[in-house]
Amino acid sequence: MALENRLAEEPSERTLVITRIFDAPRSLVFNAWTEPAHRMRWWGLKGFTVTSCEMDLRPGGAWRLSMRSPEGREDRQVGIFREIVPPERLVFTYAFEDAAGNLGHETLVTVTFAEHEGKTKLTVNQAVFETLAVRNDHVRGWGEALDRLAEYAATASKN
C-alpha cells in the first residue's frame, strides 16, 4: 500500500494543466492577468470579491492579492514574477498567506497566451502541489476563475 500511495503522489501527478479558448484578443487576455484593475474584476472563486491587488510587473517583482468570500473570510495570495513575455507568457510563484504573513506551500504557475483563430488559447500549468487533494481543489478554483475571466474578457473586448 505504501508503494501505491507513493506512486499516486509522484510530482507529475501533482501538476495541474488547464487549457481554455477565450473569445477575446490575446493582448486583452494578457492584460487581464497583468493589470490590477483587470485582475480584480475576475480573479477568484465565484462569489468572491477581490479587495486589493498589487503587482510589480517585472522579473523579481512581487504580486499580492486579497479577496473576500461571500461569508466574509479573507484570503490572501502572494508570489514573485519569474518571467514576463508580453503577450505570450507569464511565470510566477503562488502561495496563500495567513493573517500573520506566513506563507503556505509555494507552487510555480506558467500561463501561456497563444493566438487561435482570432481568439486566445490560454494554458495554465501549476506545479508542484503538496498533495493530489490540494491539486484537485485548484482544479475547481481555476475553473471558476477562468469562467469569470471568460465573461469579463467577452465584455471587455466589446468595449
Sequence and secondary structure as in RCSB ss.txt:
>XXXX:A:sequence
MALENRLAEEPSERTLVITRIFDAPRSLVFNAWTEPAHRMRWWGLKGFTVTSCEMDLRPGGAWRLSMRSPEGRED
RQVGIFREIVPPERLVFTYAFEDAAGNLGHETLVTVTFAEHEGKTKLTVNQAVFETLAVRNDHVRGWGEALDRLA
EYAATASKN
>XXXX:A:secstr
 HHHHHHHT GGGG EEEEEEESS HHHHHHHHH HHHHHHH SSTT EEEEEEE  STT EEEEEEE TTS EE
EEEEEEEEEETTTEEEEEEEEE TTS B   EEEEEEEEEETTEEEEEEEEE  SSHHHHHHHHHHHHHHHHHHH
HHHHHHHH 
